[in-house]
Amino acid sequence: MTDTTDDQLDRIDTEAAEWVIRRGGGELTLEEQQSFEIWRSVSPLHEAAFCRASSLWSDLDVGGRKKKTRQRQTATHAAAAGIFVLVLGVGVSWLEPARWFADYTTSTGEIRTVELNDGSLAELDTHAALTLRYTANERRVIVVGGQAYFTVAPVSGTEHRPFVVDAAGGTATALGTQFMVARDGSDADTTVTEHTVRVARQDHDGILRSVVVSEGQSVHFGRSGLSDPHAVSTTTLTAWRTGQLVFDNEPLSDVIARLNRYRHGRIVLAKRSLASRRVSGVFACEDIEGALTTISQELHVKTISAGMLVTIIY
């Protein structure tokens, strides 16, 4: 089975689990029901994943009882959803063999700086992993997962080897000193904060394409190929280095994805209609619960938690 197929099945299982949780939390709107029926009919894989997830949900005994109050019902669904998420591993890479062999890793919520063999510095964000492949000809760092900010020891004196960061099938070769590489599965981004970086990746036709990314620019690459450099707010993207998360009119779904990286357990949207709600603000990486409280108040949505297992926004 290829990585592509694995990723596809993981995505389908995740979507199936989300649908089961949402259906278990209350009656869907007409629009949501139509979206669910469309999703379910896309392929037999979708139907099979939904049946598996429904069976597990049923085994947790959350579906056929009338509760005395709506609050108790919602709390019961939250607790069951927590177990459900844990059992399925929805959205969480519980088993990551590549991390087992990495030279440097950070745990959930941890941010730290390491000095590499050549004197270069790598700042690792939460749940990141790096593997070193230094040889006589090059200094290669593989970003296994997460994101890292590099301050590169320059080529000078006895150090003649280029500094190359490998991620998601692409490479970023330092032509200057400071840049960040963020990897999420089969996709990655390179953001330059000082001087320039050459980023290269093969396109679908096998042709190697490369671009020079200047200070204040970023590129995205993955299975879809290599994008053109575009201007970004480097201060916003690298705010985690000072323990902050900055959101500038971003969709709630994207915000939750980033908050989840710094938090044990999961934050789950009960209604997909909430995904496009916009969020702006500056929050502390070490106070995700506080960020979640502020966001829920600003958006006038409710949350309910099952300990640290799962928090449902509805």
C-alpha positions in Angstrom: 0.0 0.0 0.0 1.5 3.4 -1.0 1.9 6.4 1.3 -0.7 8.1 -0.8 -3.3 5.3 -0.2 -2.4 5.3 3.6 -3.0 9.0 3.8 -6.2 8.8 1.9 -7.6 6.0 4.2 -6.5 8.0 7.3 -8.3 11.0 6.0 -11.5 9.0 5.3 -11.4 7.4 8.8 -10.9 10.9 10.4 -13.9 12.3 8.4 -16.0 9.3 9.3 -15.2 9.7 13.0 -16.1 13.4 12.8 -19.4 12.6 11.2 -20.3 10.0 13.9 -19.4 12.4 16.7 -21.5 15.2 15.1 -24.5 13.0 14.6 -24.2 11.7 18.1 -24.2 15.2 19.5 -27.6 16.2 18.2 -29.7 16.5 15.1 -28.0 17.8 12.0 -29.3 20.7 10.1 -30.8 20.0 6.6 -27.6 21.4 5.0 -25.4 19.2 7.2 -27.5 16.1 6.5 -27.1 16.7 2.8 -23.4 17.1 3.1 -23.2 13.9 5.1 -25.2 12.0 2.5 -23.0 13.3 -0.3 -19.8 12.4 1.7 -21.2 8.9 2.4 -22.0 8.2 -1.2 -18.6 9.3 -2.6 -17.2 5.8 -2.5 -17.5 2.4 -0.8 -14.5 3.4 1.3 -16.5 6.2 2.8 -19.4 3.9 3.6 -17.1 1.2 5.1 -15.3 3.8 7.3 -18.6 5.2 8.5 -19.9 1.7 9.4 -16.7 1.0 11.4 -16.9 4.3 13.3 -20.6 3.9 13.9 -20.1 0.4 15.3 -17.4 1.7 17.8 -19.6 4.6 18.8 -22.5 2.2 19.4 -20.2 0.0 21.5 -19.5 3.0 23.7 -23.2 3.1 24.6 -23.8 6.7 23.8 -26.5 6.5 21.2 -29.9 5.1 22.3 -30.7 6.6 25.7 -32.7 9.7 26.6 -30.9 11.8 29.1 -32.6 13.8 31.9 -31.1 17.0 30.7 -29.5 18.3 27.5 -26.4 19.2 29.5 -26.0 15.7 30.7 -26.5 14.3 27.2 -23.8 16.6 25.8 -21.4 15.8 28.5 -22.0 12.1 27.9 -21.3 12.6 24.2 -18.1 14.6 25.1 -16.8 11.8 27.3 -17.6 9.1 24.7 -16.1 11.2 22.0 -12.9 11.5 24.0 -12.6 7.7 24.2 -13.7 7.4 20.6 -10.9 9.8 19.5 -8.4 7.9 21.5 -9.4 4.5 20.1 -9.4 5.7 16.5 -6.4 8.0 16.9 -8.3 10.6 14.9 -6.0 13.4 13.8 -3.1 12.1 16.0 0.0 10.3 14.9 0.1 7.9 17.8 2.6 5.6 16.2 5.4 7.4 14.4 8.3 5.1 13.8 10.3 7.8 12.1 10.4 9.8 15.3 11.8 6.8 17.2 15.1 7.1 15.3 15.3 11.0 15.1 18.3 12.7 16.6 16.3 15.5 18.2 12.6 15.6 19.1 10.2 17.7 21.2 7.1 16.5 23.0 3.7 18.1 22.8 3.9 21.7 24.0 7.7 21.7 24.2 9.8 24.3 22.4 13.6 24.0 22.6 16.9 25.0 20.9 19.6 22.6 20.0 23.1 23.2 18.7 24.1 21.0 15.8 27.5 19.5 15.1 28.7 22.4 13.0 27.6 25.1 15.4 24.3 25.8 13.6 21.2 26.3 15.8 17.9 24.6 15.4 14.8 25.8 17.3 12.2 23.0 17.4 8.6 23.8 17.8 6.1 21.5 19.6 6.1 17.8 18.5 8.9 18.3 16.0 11.6 15.8 15.0 15.0 16.2 13.2 17.4 13.7 11.9 21.0 14.6 11.0 22.8 13.3 7.9 26.2 15.1 8.1 28.8 13.9 5.6 32.1 15.1 4.3 30.3 16.8 1.4 27.2 18.3 3.0 25.3 19.2 6.2 21.9 17.6 5.7 19.0 17.9 8.2 15.8 15.9 7.7 12.6 17.4 9.1 10.7 14.3 10.1 7.8 16.3 11.3 6.7 19.6 12.8 8.7 22.8 12.2 12.1 24.1 13.0 13.9 27.4 12.7 17.5 27.3 11.6 20.3 29.8 12.2 23.0 28.4 10.0 26.7 28.4 10.6 28.1 30.0 7.4 30.4 28.5 4.9 33.8 29.9 5.8 37.3 28.9 6.8 37.3 25.1 7.2 33.5 24.8 6.8 32.9 24.3 3.1 29.8 22.0 3.2 26.4 23.4 2.1 23.6 23.3 4.6 20.6 21.4 3.3 17.2 20.8 5.0 15.2 17.9 3.6 11.4 17.7 4.1 8.4 16.2 2.2 10.5 15.3 -0.9 12.0 18.8 -1.3 15.2 20.5 -0.2 16.0 23.9 1.1 19.7 24.9 0.7 20.9 27.9 2.8 22.3 30.7 0.8 22.1 32.9 3.8 21.6 32.3 7.5 18.1 32.1 8.9 15.0 30.3 7.7 12.2 28.0 8.9 10.9 24.7 7.5 7.5 23.4 8.6 6.4 19.9 7.6 2.9 18.6 7.8 2.6 15.1 6.5 3.5 15.1 2.8 3.6 18.9 2.5 6.0 21.5 3.7 6.7 25.2 3.7 10.0 27.1 3.8 10.0 30.7 5.1 13.0 32.9 5.0 13.7 35.6 7.6 17.3 36.5 6.6 19.0 36.5 3.2 18.0 33.7 0.8 17.3 30.0 0.5 17.2 27.8 -2.6 14.2 25.4 -2.5 14.0 22.5 -5.0 11.5 19.7 -5.6 10.6 17.4 -8.5 7.3 18.2 -10.3 4.8 15.5 -11.4 6.7 15.1 -14.7 10.0 14.3 -12.9 11.6 17.6 -13.7 13.5 19.2 -10.9 12.3 22.7 -10.2 14.0 25.2 -8.0 13.3 28.7 -6.8 15.3 31.2 -4.7 13.2 32.4 -1.7 14.2 35.9 -0.4 13.8 37.4 3.0 10.2 37.9 3.9 9.0 35.2 1.5 7.7 31.6 1.7 7.1 28.7 -0.6 4.9 25.6 -0.3 5.7 22.2 -1.7 4.4 18.7 -1.7 2.6 16.3 -4.0 1.2 19.3 -5.9 4.7 20.5 -6.7 6.5 23.7 -5.8 4.7 27.0 -5.5 6.1 30.4 -6.4 7.6 32.5 -3.6 5.1 34.8 -2.0 5.3 37.5 0.7 4.3 36.5 4.3 4.4 38.0 7.7 7.5 36.2 9.1 6.8 37.8 12.6 3.4 36.0 12.7 4.7 32.6 11.4 7.7 32.5 13.8 5.9 33.9 16.8 6.1 30.4 18.4 9.8 31.1 19.0 8.8 33.6 21.7 6.0 31.4 23.0 3.2 33.0 21.2 0.6 32.0 18.6 -0.7 34.8 16.3 -3.9 34.4 14.3 -4.9 37.1 11.8 -8.4 36.6 10.5 -7.8 32.8 10.1 -10.6 30.1 9.8 -11.5 28.5 13.1 -10.6 25.0 11.6 -7.0 26.2 11.0 -6.8 27.7 14.4 -7.9 24.5 16.1 -5.4 22.5 14.1 -2.6 24.7 15.4 -3.9 24.7 19.0 -4.1 20.9 18.9 -0.4 20.7 18.3 0.4 22.3 21.7 -2.3 20.4 23.7 -2.7 16.9 25.0 -6.0 15.5 23.9 -8.1 17.0 21.0 -10.3 19.9 20.2 -13.1 18.9 17.9 -15.7 20.9 16.0 -19.1 19.4 16.5 -20.5 21.5 13.5 -18.7 21.9 10.3 -20.5 25.2 9.8 -18.3 26.7 12.5 -15.1 25.9 10.6 -15.1 29.1 8.5 -15.6 31.4 11.5 -12.7 33.9 11.6 -10.3 34.3 14.5 -7.8 37.0 15.3 -5.7 37.2 18.4 -2.4 36.6 20.2 -2.2 33.7 22.6 0.4 32.0 24.8 1.6 28.6 23.6 1.6 27.4 27.2 -2.0 28.5 27.8 -4.1 26.7 25.2 -7.1 26.4 27.6 -7.1 30.1 28.0 -6.9 30.7 24.3 -9.8 28.3 23.8 -11.9 30.1 26.4 -11.2 33.5 24.8 -12.0 32.2 21.3 -15.2 30.6 22.4 -16.3 33.8 24.1 -15.4 36.0 21.1 -17.3 33.7 18.6 -20.2 33.1 21.0 -19.8 29.3 20.8 -19.9 26.8 23.6 -17.4 24.1 24.7 -17.6 21.0 26.8 -14.7 18.8 27.8 -14.1 15.3 28.9 -11.1 15.9 31.1 -8.1 16.4 28.9 -9.2 13.8 26.4 -11.3 16.0 24.2 -13.0 19.4 24.0 -16.0 19.8 21.7 -16.9 23.2 20.3 -20.6 23.4 19.4 
